[in-house]
Amino acid sequence: MNFKKIGVCLTLASLSMSLAFAQTAPKIKVGLMLPYSGTYASLGNAIENGFQLYVKEQGGKIAGREVEYVKVDDESEPSKATDNINKLIKRDNVDLVVGSVHSGVAMAMAKVAKDTGTLLIVPNAGADAITGPMCAKNIYRTSFTNWQPGYAMGELAAKRGVKKVITVTWKYAAGDESVKGFKEGLEKNGGTVMKELSVPFPNVEFQSLLTEIAAAKPDAVYAFFAGAGAVKFVKDYAAAGLNKSIPLYGPGFLTDGTLEAQGTAAAGMLTTLHYADGLNSKRDNAFRLAYVKAYKMQPDVYAVQGYDAAQLLAIGLNASKGDLSKKGEFEEAILKAKIDSPRGEFTISKSHNPIQDIYLREVVGKENKYKSVASKALADPARGCSL
């Protein structure tokens, strides 16, 4: 018996089977549940652009499987979220879901994902509970918790000598948690929050709040708004003349993707976030060039988060050889990985949230210019997570 010949035949047969699998592997079906209309529409589009850019850079495949997209407009409406994600899972038979922007929507999505075991990658919504009490083996986030940029700004403001602050936000999970993080960072370093003001989401009538701020004369104001609401608040704040005497601080969402519309009203504003213009790293420069070439517009933090959602998926899928049912191998690879992001290298915590640098940025023209690292490798406390 010629064992050498048999060995060669077996090797060729194995190679042939591998090639056949690669050619016949089913497409991976990605459900994109994002806002494509309303206040957050531009954010949803940027996330999708970033995700698709990474996939295109891999030749349209992840772990040898072509990627197919099924899109749902979540309308930033929490009451529709459960039905929308169930349609993607049960009607469209997606392999995983990517979404969303609005924290209330993402909370409903996380509950369904946890109950069904469906892989969920959150590319924006910062609701603390998603990687806190609701944390699960099949839920990952590539953005931030609301606590992270808020805490970093609170810490920074206090160190800059700010003692008394008024906070203002939409009254919903993201706003409440951002203010809570800011307050924790501020108070740990000797500052105090005088008053917490809010309006219902997506209300943009701010005049009465601005009058109250002017009368109270705090050292600074911390505001959480995004999208069209952020544009309106920053412009109204400047129109009231408050920006000349009371500095306006916030997480980066206040000025990311909104500077074109805010114009000179945002000039000189300081914000904290895990991404900034002018990082000038080789990785970020290549990403920005590719994004502009693909979409004829500059990328923002939302595009980066979408890009890294696809990158995280690729890390897990490559380790599990394209098989999403191998959740242990998928998770192990991600927890070991140093993700080479345009924002800078970051890792994923045990609760599946990024451990990342938070930057101080200043609005210069139409850019959120990098000034310094406000908080190095900041990890969310993941209170309530039992993973």
N, C-alpha and C positions, 0 to 999 in steps of 0.2 A: 504494500500500500504506500502510495506517495503522499506522505503527510504534508510535505512542503507545498505540493500542488493543491491539496485540500485546503490548506491554510490560506493560500492566495485566493482560491475560489470563494471561501467564506468572507474574506476581507472585501473582495469585489462585490459580493452579494450584500454585505452590510452597507457599503458605500452607496450601492444602487438603491437600497431601501431608504437611506437617509435623504438621498437626492429626490426620490419619489415623494417622500413626506414633505420635503421643503416645497416641492412643486404643487402638492395637493393640499397643503395645510389650509384649513379654513381661514377666511378673513377674520380679523379681530374687530368686533363691532363695538364702537365707542359711542356711548350716548352723551351728547353735549347738551346739558340742561343749564342754559345761561340766559341772561336778559338780552333780548334782541329788540326790545322796544322800551320806551319810557326813560326814566331818569338815568338808569344804568346801562343803556343800550351800547354806548361806546366802550364801556368796560367789558361787556360780554364779547363784543367783536374783537377787542384786543387780545383777550384770553384765547379765543379760538384761533386767531392768527398766529399767536405764539406757539400753541400746541401743534398746529399743522406745519409750521415752519420746521420744528424739530423733526417731525416725521418725514417731511420732504428731504431733509438733510440725510436721513437714513435710507434714502431711495424709496420712500413710501412704504417701508416695511419695518416692523418691530419683531425681533426674534424670528425672522423668516416668514412672518404673517403679514399680508397686506392689511391696511387699515381702512375700515369703512365707517362713515360717520352718520349718526342719526341725530338730528337737531330738534330741540324743543325750546320754545320761548317761555321762560318761567314767569315773565312779566313782573318780576320782583314781588310776587304775590304769594305769601305763605299759605293762604287758604287753598291754593291750587297745587301746592307742591307735592303733596302725597299722591294725588291722582296722576300728576305729570310723571313722577319717577316710576310709579307702578306701571304706567303705559310703556315706558321705555323697557322695563324689566320683563313684563309679562306679555305685552303685545309685540314689541319690536325685538325681544330676545337679545338685548345688548349684553356684551360680556362684562362691561364696566360702565360706570357713569362718572362724568367729569362735571362738577358744578358745586356751588354757584357763587354769586356775588353777595346777595342779600343774606344776612345772618339768619333771619327768620325762615327763609326758604331752605337754607342749608341744614338747619336744625331738623326740619321735617324730613329732608333727604337722608340725613344721618340715621334717623330712627328706622326708616324703611330699609336702608342698607344693612343696618345692624340686625334687624329681624330676618332679612332674607339671605344674609351672607354675601351680598353683591359687593364687589370691589367699588369703593367710592374714593375719588381723588378730588379734594377740595382745592381749587386754584385761586380762591380769594377769601370767601367769607371767614371772618376771624372769630366767630362765636367761641368763647373760651370753653364751653361745655363739650364741643366736638372732640377735642383732645383732652378733656377733663372727665367729668362723670359719664359722658357718652362714648368714651374712647373704645375702640374695637380693633381687632387684628386686621380687619378688612377696610379700615378707614384711615386715609393718609391726607396730609395737608402740605401744600408746597408754597404757602403764603406766610402766615403770621397768626398769632392770636391777637385779639383786640388789645389785650393787656400789654403786649411787647412794645410797640411804638409809643403807646400812652405812658407806660412806666419810664421809658428812656427819656421822654420829653419832660416828665415831672421831675426826674432826677436832675436833668440838665438845667431846667428853669431855676430850681432852688440853688444850684451851684452858681448860677449867674446873678444871684442876689434877689430873685423874685420871692416875695413873702406872701402877698395876698392875691388870690386868683379867683375869677369867676369863670365857670365852665358853661358851655352852651352846646346843645346837640339835639338831633332828632331823638324822640323818646322811643327807642327800640333797643334790642339787645346789643347791637354793635356800638351805638352811642353810649349806652349805660356802662358797658365794659371798658370802653376806651377811657371814659372819664374816671372809672374806678382805678384803672392802671395808672393814669396820670396822678390821681390823688395819692395813691400809695407811694409813688416815686417822689412826689413833692413833699409829703409829710415826713417821710423817712429822712429827708434832708433839711427839715426845719421850716418848710412853707405851710400855708393853710389855704383851703378852698373856702372862700367867703360864702359863695352861693352857687347852686347848681340850677341852671335854667334849661328849659327844653321846649320843643314844639313837636306835634305829632308828625310822623313820616307820612307823606313827603312834603308837608307844609313848608312853604318858603316865605311866609309873612313874618319878617323879623323886626319890624319897626319898634314894637313895644319892648322887645328884649334889648335893643340897642339903646333905647331911652333909659332903661333900668341900669344898663352897664355904665352909661355916661354919668348918671347920678351917683353911682356907688364908687367910681374912681378906683378900680383895682390896679395893682401893679401890672397885670397882664390878663389876657383872656385866652382860654384854651377851648378850641372849637373842633367838633367832629361833624363834618359833612363830606359828601362826595358827589361827583357828577354835577348835574345841573344845580343841585342845592348848594354845593360848594361855590359855584360861580356866583350865584345870587348873594350868598352871605358875604363873601369877600368884597364884592362890589358895593353892597349896602353898607358894610362896615367902613369902607373908605369914603363913601359918599357922605356918611355922617361925620366924617373928620376924626373918627376914633383912632385910626391907624397912626395919626400924628402924635398922640399922647399915650395911648395904651397899646403896647405890642400885642399882636395876634399870633398865638402859637397853635400848633395842631399836629396830628399825625400827617404823613405825607399825602393822604387821600384828599386833603383840603386843596392841594395844588397839582396833584398828578393828573394829567390828561385834561386839565382845565385852564391852563395858563393862557392859551390863545384867546379864550373868551373873557378871562379876568383882566387881561391887559395890565395897565399900570397900577391897578388897584392892589395887585399882589406883590408889587416890587418890594424887595428886601425882607419878605416874610421868611421866618425860620420854621422848618418842619423836621420831623424825625421819621425815618422809614428805612427799610432794608434794601433800598435801591436809590441811586442818585445819578444825575447827569454828571459827566466828567470824571467818572471813576478811572477812565483811561487805562484799563487793564487790557491785555491782549485778547482775553476771552470776551469781554464786553464790547470791545471795538469790532471784533469779527461778527458778533451777534447783531449789533446795531447796523452794520453795513449790509448784512444779509436781509435784515428786516426791511430796511429802506428799499432795497432792490426788489423784494417780493411785494411790498404793499405801498410803496411810494409815500411813506409817512414815517415819522420817528417813533420808535417803540417807547412804552412807558412801563411802570411796574407791573401792570396787569398783563402785558405781553410777556414779560419775564416769567411771571407766575404760571402762565399757560405753557410756555416753553419748558419750564422745569417740571410741570405735571407730566408732560410727555417723556421727559428725561427720566423721571422717577419710574414711570411705567416700564420704560425700556430696561432699566437696571433690574427690576424685579422679574420681568418676563425673560430676559436673557438668562438669568440665573435658574429659572424654572423651565428653561427650554421651551418657552412659548405656552406652557400649561398653567392657566390661572388657578386650577384646582390644587396645585402644590403651594398652598398658602405659606407653609413654614419656610420653604426655600425662598419664596418671594420676599417675605418679611426679613429673613436673615440677611439677604443681600443688601436690602435697603438700609437696614440698621448699621451695617458695616461700611456703607459707602460714604465717600466724601464727594458730594455732588458739585461738579464743576460748572457753576452757574454764572451767568453774566453779572449777577449781584455780588459775586465773590463766593468762594468755596463755603459750603455749609453741610451740616450733618442732620440726620433725623433722630429725634429723641425717642425714648421708649414709648412715649404716648403718641408718637407719629407726627410730631410738629417740628418745624425747622429750628435748629439752634444756630443763630446767625448774628452777624454784626448789624447793629442799627446805626444808621448814619445821620448826622446833622447836615441839613441841606439849606441853602439860601436861594430865594428866587432872584435870578439875574436874567433880565429879558424874558425869554420864553423857556428858560431852563431852571430845573431844581438842582443847582450846582452843589456838588460835594464840598463840604467844609472840613469835616472831621468824623472820626468814629465816636458816636455818642455813647454807645454801650457795646463792648466786645463780646462776641459769642453769647448773646443773651438767650437764655432758655426760659420758656414759660414754666411756671411752677406746676402746671398740670394738676391742680387741686381736684381731688375726687377720682382721678384715673386709677384703675386697679390692674392694668396690664402688667 
